[in-house]
Amino acid sequence: MSTATSAGVRDTDVVTLTPPAAGRRGWVGYLTMPLILAVVLVSLYLYVNGRELDSIEARSLNAAALSTAVGEHVALTAVSTVITLLIAVPLGILLTRPFTRRVRPFIITLLTLGQAVPTISVLVLLAVMFLFLGFQAAIVGLVLYAIIPVLLNTMVGLEQVDENVLEAGRGMGLSRFQVLRRLELPLAVPVILAGVRTALVINVGTATLATYINGGGLGDVIMAGLSTNRVLVQVVGAVLTSVLALLIDYLAGLAENLLQPKGLRSART
């Protein structure tokens, strides 16, 4: 794992995922995770249908209610991740520029402290102090929680680029912006994408808390089970959340491989 000491970032601060092993993956490797998740969902479906549901369980576990909850959960995750990228990547680029060297440690410390605050506390504060409820409030909480992995990985990815490569680009007459666009960002893509992948998985799990401020999602299913003491409803909500997190992580891993620069991708295959 790379270190960016000049940015005030420690190895323990950076959240990266181990890249796939070298060599081309066969179809079996690509299909293993989807098949496992499909087996889990089919098993859950058969188990639920094999039981006699009472009126409360039937109301929470019907196809319309579950599909709505899953759709809301995906929307929470997708919107919050996109907003996180729009904030964290430009901010990470800015904080690696020489003119921000003095304020860099303070900004990183502030954001890290913000992430240390439990998400549920942020959501409750938004609800109590500003009467800010619903989907938008949940997005704010998710963005605040997911911004650190993307920001730190962006900074580390940019700072690990070989200085000799940058000097060669400047020697060819490239401007600072061209060096950033043509050299730094493409070479930093693998580390940045690892941060994005981490943020996605964090958001899937954290989005279940949106139910406390009427934000929707699979947290509604889990909370319905908790409030009515229906263990089956709780289990279904938890399993669907876990399956969604694993599926999104799998899809993000595929995107991570595809979006890498061709030179880096071919060097690893």
C-alpha angles and dihedrals in degrees: 000000000000126000127219103189094162089061093050091248120138126205089247091057095058119088111203133156123228110260120239116274117265117269133062115292116231125226089264091060092050095046099044097085096043090049092050092049091047090052090050092051094046091048091049091049093050092047094051093045091048091061129076104242123209120224094269094050092045091052092052099039103046119120095250095052094046095046090050091050093048091048092051091048093051090048092051091050097044098045094045092048093050091050090046090054092048090054105032102045097051090042090050090051091048093050092054092057116101095240091063095052095108098049095038099091093047094052093047092048091049093050092045091052089049091055090050089065109091113254092232089059091054092049093048092049091051090050098045102037101035103019085236108160140157135033096336094052091049090052091055092052093047093049092050090052098044100041097084099064093050093043095049094043090050090053094045092046092053095043094050093061109114111259090218090062090052092047090051090053092050089047089057089058099259117153121233091260092049091049089052095047099039102033117013101043097043091049091046094050097097093055093042091051090051088057091049090050090051092049091052093054092045090052093050092056097039093048089073087074090063088085090076091066097036093262096138128220133114089315086078090062093048092046091049088056093047095048094048096037092240107149093187091059090049092050093049092050092047094047093048090050091050093047091049092050092050092045093050091047089051093049091045089052091054090048089048090057095044097046096051115107111271093242093056092043094051091047090060097046 
